[in-house]
Amino acid sequence: MMPLTMAETGREIQIRKIGGKEETRRFLESLGFVMGGFVTIVSEINGNLIVKVKDSRVAISKEMASKIMI
């Protein structure tokens, strides 16, 4: 397992685990980041990511992305 921040741009990846505090996990889940779900990194700028999740594009910080394990 590795954090989402280390994934390749343009490749669809399955989420294996979401770490962090309960409120962080709930926030990410509300955006569509759930265990077993798939995400695709659209672009990366200074570690911050724009990802496609459930047919939506979402921008997340480097800190949030590091809590999502793939």
C-alpha positions, 0 to 999 in steps of 0.5 A: 500500500502507498498514499495516493500522492505517489500514484501515476497521473491518468491511471485508475486506482482502487482505494484500499484504506482511508486513514486519519481522524474520524472527521477526516474520513467522513469528509473524504467519504462525503466527497466519494472516497470510499474503500473499494472505490476507484479514483483517477489522478487528473493533475498534480500541482505541488503535491495537491491533486485534482482527481476524478472520483464517481464522475466528478472532479475534486481538488484535494490537498497533499495532506488529505491525499496522503490519508488515502491509501491505494 
